[in-house]
């Protein structure tokens, strides 16, 4: 059963190609609840077998995620804000939060499974400046996409120690994300105490 599912995902990913992976990741980047792992891990495996190019997969996946995040951003900025026009206090609170914590939020959230695609909604609602939204969102997405591809690549490489490398890579990735969040919170508290 599991072999059949894995085989199906590999065939599906290969047939999607780079453009298909881009559009799949656009969906992942929006509020459509589809998991990136279903395509990225098999794509990484196919790259390890020489059937796809790792760098092109990284580029198409990360740009797709960013495009999806931008769709959410504009959806919140143009449509949700009009719907919530009578909830001025809520919009004010979201805006205040994003003025203070927006940068770290759009960087950390995409590294959190199930949360990443939704952070762009409050970012759009609060009109977070593009000069922060795009680079922080893209940096997080390229880390996530690269990591998922690496998982598939390592499993396909048949090297000893692949599994432990995947576990170490996971811990390192989430460790970096937690470290950035902790540093950010400490700096924010120090700033508040000096004001």
C-alpha positions in Angstrom: 0.0 0.0 0.0 2.7 2.5 1.0 4.9 1.5 -2.0 1.9 2.2 -4.3 1.3 5.6 -2.7 5.1 6.5 -3.0 5.1 5.3 -6.6 2.1 7.4 -7.4 3.6 10.5 -5.8 6.8 10.1 -7.7 5.0 9.7 -11.1 2.7 12.7 -10.3 5.7 14.9 -9.3 7.6 14.0 -12.4 4.6 14.7 -14.7 4.0 18.0 -13.0 7.5 19.2 -14.0 8.9 22.5 -12.7 5.9 24.6 -13.9 3.5 22.2 -12.2 5.5 22.3 -9.0 5.5 26.2 -9.1 1.6 26.2 -9.4 1.2 23.5 -6.7 3.4 25.6 -4.4 1.3 28.7 -5.3 -1.7 26.7 -3.8 0.4 25.8 -0.8 1.3 29.5 -0.3 -2.4 30.5 -0.2 -5.0 29.5 2.3 -5.7 26.2 0.3 -4.8 23.5 2.8 -2.5 21.3 0.7 0.8 19.9 2.1 4.0 20.9 0.4 5.6 17.6 1.5 3.5 15.6 -1.0 5.4 17.1 -3.9 8.7 18.4 -2.6 9.9 15.2 -1.0 9.3 13.1 -4.1 10.9 15.9 -6.2 14.0 15.8 -4.0 14.1 12.0 -4.5 13.8 12.5 -8.3 16.7 15.0 -8.2 18.9 12.5 -6.4 18.2 10.1 -9.3 19.1 12.7 -11.9 15.6 13.0 -13.2 15.1 16.6 -12.1 17.4 19.5 -11.3 17.6 20.4 -7.6 18.3 24.1 -8.1 15.4 24.5 -10.6 13.1 22.7 -8.1 14.3 25.0 -5.3 13.6 28.0 -7.5 10.2 26.9 -8.8 9.1 25.8 -5.3 10.2 28.9 -3.4 8.9 31.3 -6.0 5.6 29.4 -6.0 5.3 29.7 -2.2 6.1 33.5 -2.4 3.5 34.0 -5.2 0.9 32.2 -3.1 1.8 34.4 -0.1 1.4 37.5 -2.3 -2.1 36.3 -3.3 -3.0 36.1 0.4 -1.4 39.4 1.1 -3.5 41.2 -1.6 -6.6 39.3 -0.8 -6.4 40.5 2.8 -5.4 44.0 1.9 -8.1 44.6 -0.7 -11.0 42.3 0.2 -10.9 41.2 3.8 -10.2 44.8 5.0 -13.4 45.9 3.3 -15.4 43.0 4.8 -14.0 43.9 8.3 -14.4 47.6 7.8 -16.8 47.7 10.8 -14.2 46.0 13.0 -11.7 48.9 13.1 -10.4 47.9 16.6 -9.4 44.4 15.3 -7.6 45.8 12.3 -5.9 48.4 14.6 -4.7 45.6 16.8 -3.4 43.5 13.9 -1.6 46.5 12.5 0.0 47.4 15.8 1.2 43.8 16.2 2.7 43.7 12.7 4.3 47.1 13.2 6.2 45.6 16.1 6.5 41.8 15.3 5.7 41.5 11.6 9.2 40.8 10.4 9.9 37.9 12.7 6.3 36.6 12.2 6.6 36.4 8.4 10.0 34.7 8.8 9.1 32.1 11.5 5.6 31.2 10.4 6.5 29.6 7.0 8.9 27.3 8.9 5.9 26.1 11.0 3.9 23.3 9.4 0.2 24.3 9.0 0.8 28.0 9.9 3.0 29.4 7.2 0.5 30.1 4.5 -1.8 32.1 6.9 0.6 34.7 8.2 0.4 36.6 4.9 -3.3 37.4 5.6 -2.6 39.6 8.7 0.5 41.0 6.9 -1.8 42.2 4.1 -4.5 43.4 6.5 -1.9 45.6 8.2 -0.3 46.8 5.0 3.1 45.4 6.0 5.7 47.1 3.7 6.9 45.0 0.8 10.5 45.8 1.6 10.1 43.6 4.7 7.3 41.2 3.6 8.9 39.9 0.4 12.5 39.2 1.6 11.5 37.7 4.9 8.8 35.5 3.4 11.0 34.4 0.6 13.9 33.6 2.9 11.7 31.4 5.1 10.2 29.7 2.0 13.5 28.9 0.4 14.7 27.3 3.7 11.5 25.2 3.9 11.5 24.2 0.3 15.2 23.4 0.3 14.8 21.3 3.4 11.9 19.3 2.1 13.8 18.7 -1.2 16.9 17.7 0.8 14.8 15.1 2.7 13.8 13.4 -0.5 17.3 13.8 -2.0 19.0 12.2 1.0 16.5 9.2 1.0 17.3 8.7 -2.7 21.0 9.0 -2.4 21.4 5.6 -0.6 24.2 7.0 1.5 24.7 5.6 5.0 23.7 8.1 7.6 21.0 9.7 5.3 18.3 9.3 8.0 20.4 10.8 10.8 21.3 13.7 8.5 17.7 14.3 7.9 17.0 14.4 11.6 20.0 16.6 12.3 18.9 18.9 9.5 15.4 19.2 11.0 16.7 20.0 14.4 19.1 22.5 13.0 16.4 24.3 10.9 14.0 24.5 13.8 16.8 25.4 16.2 17.7 28.4 13.9 14.1 29.5 13.7 13.7 29.3 17.5 17.0 31.1 18.1 15.9 34.0 15.8 12.6 34.2 17.6 14.3 34.2 21.0 16.8 36.9 20.0 14.0 39.0 18.5 11.9 38.8 21.7 14.9 39.7 23.9 15.8 42.7 21.8 12.1 43.8 21.7 11.9 43.6 25.6 15.1 45.5 26.0 13.8 48.2 23.7 10.6 48.5 25.7 12.4 48.7 29.0 14.6 51.6 27.7 11.6 53.6 26.4 
